[in-house]
Amino acid sequence: MTITESDLPGVGKKFEIELGDGEEMIVVIHNTGKREVFRRSDPEADSEKAFEFSDDLARTIGSIIEGAHFQPVEPDTQETTLPGGVLLEWYELPPGSPLVGETLASADIGNRTGLAVVAIQRGDEVLDSPGAETTLREGDTLIGVGTRENCEAFEEILTE
Amino acid sequence: MALLDVGVMFVAVAVAGALANRLGQSVIPFYIVTGMLLGEYVLGRLALPAIGTAYVPETEFISLGAELGIVFLLFFLGLEFNLDRLLARRGPIGTAGTIDLANFGVGLVLGWLVFGAFLPAFLVAGIVYISSSAVITKSLIDLGWIANDEAEPMLGTLVYEDLFIAVYLSVASALVLGGGDVAAAAVDVGIALGFIAGLFAVVRFGTPLFDRLVATDNREFVALRSVAAVVFVAGAALALGVSEAVAAFFVGMAFAPTDRAHTIETILEPVRDLFAAVFFFWIGLVTDPALFADVAAFVALAVVVTTPPKVVTGYLAGRAFDLDVRRSTRVGLGMTTRGEFSLIIATVAVSGANAGSFDPALAGTINAFAVGYVLVMAVLGTTLMGYSAPFESVATSWLDRGEADGSGASG
């Protein structure tokens, strides 16, 4: 990747970026903040102007190209904080979890941890307000509401 | 009424600028012609119905605005002038710029043949030598050549010319204001060069001082202090009998390495453009088109004699930067554009006449010649750049021996 930088006295700066196969992208940064982007198909050809941006727009476009502007966030545990410090949490039942095979009634999650299970995601369907007789299966995702302490307590019985 | 005069001036200049833009031409000749048409020599000679004679007089504001235009044009030149960068590329820029000096010799011979005296020949040499930074730079951007390899030799040669013209202007001012006496002129030139050396020392060692002067985030103060510095120093220089343009150039150079150089450029660019427009308008205002009849042959001769050498030296400058025949031809065509600096040199003669040290008739002739020459060369140069393709083909077929296999310079 060769990038040539040169000064344009009275105009600004020029960057020539080699893209391979003799193709080049040329960025002219004017002293006024204006950016011009040119494409040159081969070293002998003339540069063809492709875009012109204002300073602000150029920075935004630059961060999009850099991948910094839009980042699909993938946190370790998904959690959403509700007002009052209450969390909405997603828990997938791992293989070998003591909860697999239990019903919501026999697992007694609410009394043991304080976490209220409000929905269960099973494959493509979602069981909302699941009844006490619902049997938990491996791979189910439990969606629970509770304080951080409730969540921590639940995480213990999930894998113990 | 003075306010109305200034209002009429700005309205006319704004319309002329829009028209030039529509026609794809440089604004400079249009501003000059506007000034000429509205001045005492054209509009002032017409008997208008109902109001009799009315024209835009050369008020103090307009002539002072023109002076500020010169100061700001040169200030910006200095601001964008980076000595270290020039030295880093001194090989090719030095070669290209030195070849380009041949045009000064051509002008000297031409001026001597026409006037038969050294001083007017010296002024004519400057007028025909210096290409227009403003017009060429704008054309490069408009045509998209700025992203091509031909931009560097053109801008590099302009930087060399700018440095040369800074020294030249101070010598020319000293010669013109010192009268014709060679001994007295020698002293004046010595003083002028001493002043330049002093300014140069200020630029070299005074940067921390200038840096502190504008080390504020308040844009208003940055604008005020930089304008204060440049206008005060330029005014002081003029009071001492030294070229205000050169002083402004060096003040710009002193600000160039500071952290605020870019901010100053951004803030003051509209100020420069505004007063530069006043300067071009004023040039037209004080030029009597009736004098064109006397200098028409001289202008035509100068156009014919000075255009080909500029094309050739520009072409060689391109070759010095390792460009192929086609791109070097473009450099040659582009460099033919003359503009603001030729007019600034003409004002040296005019101010000499006002100071009583230079023959007014000769000053009028030189000014009319410079205006006529710039009107032709600004339009011609811009047009040659816009329609360069046929010239490129001819040059390639004539000169491209052994390069047709594509082994020309790359990158």
Interface residues (C-beta under 8 A of the other chain):
Chain A: T4 S6 D7 L8 P9 G10 V11 K14 E16 I26 V28 H30 N31 T32 G33 E36 F38 R40 P43 E44 D46 S47 E48 K49
Chain B: L77 E80 F81 N82 R85 S133 T137 L140 I141 G144 I146 A147 N148 A151 E152 L155 G156 L158 V159 H262 E265 T266 E269 D324 G406 G408 S410 G411
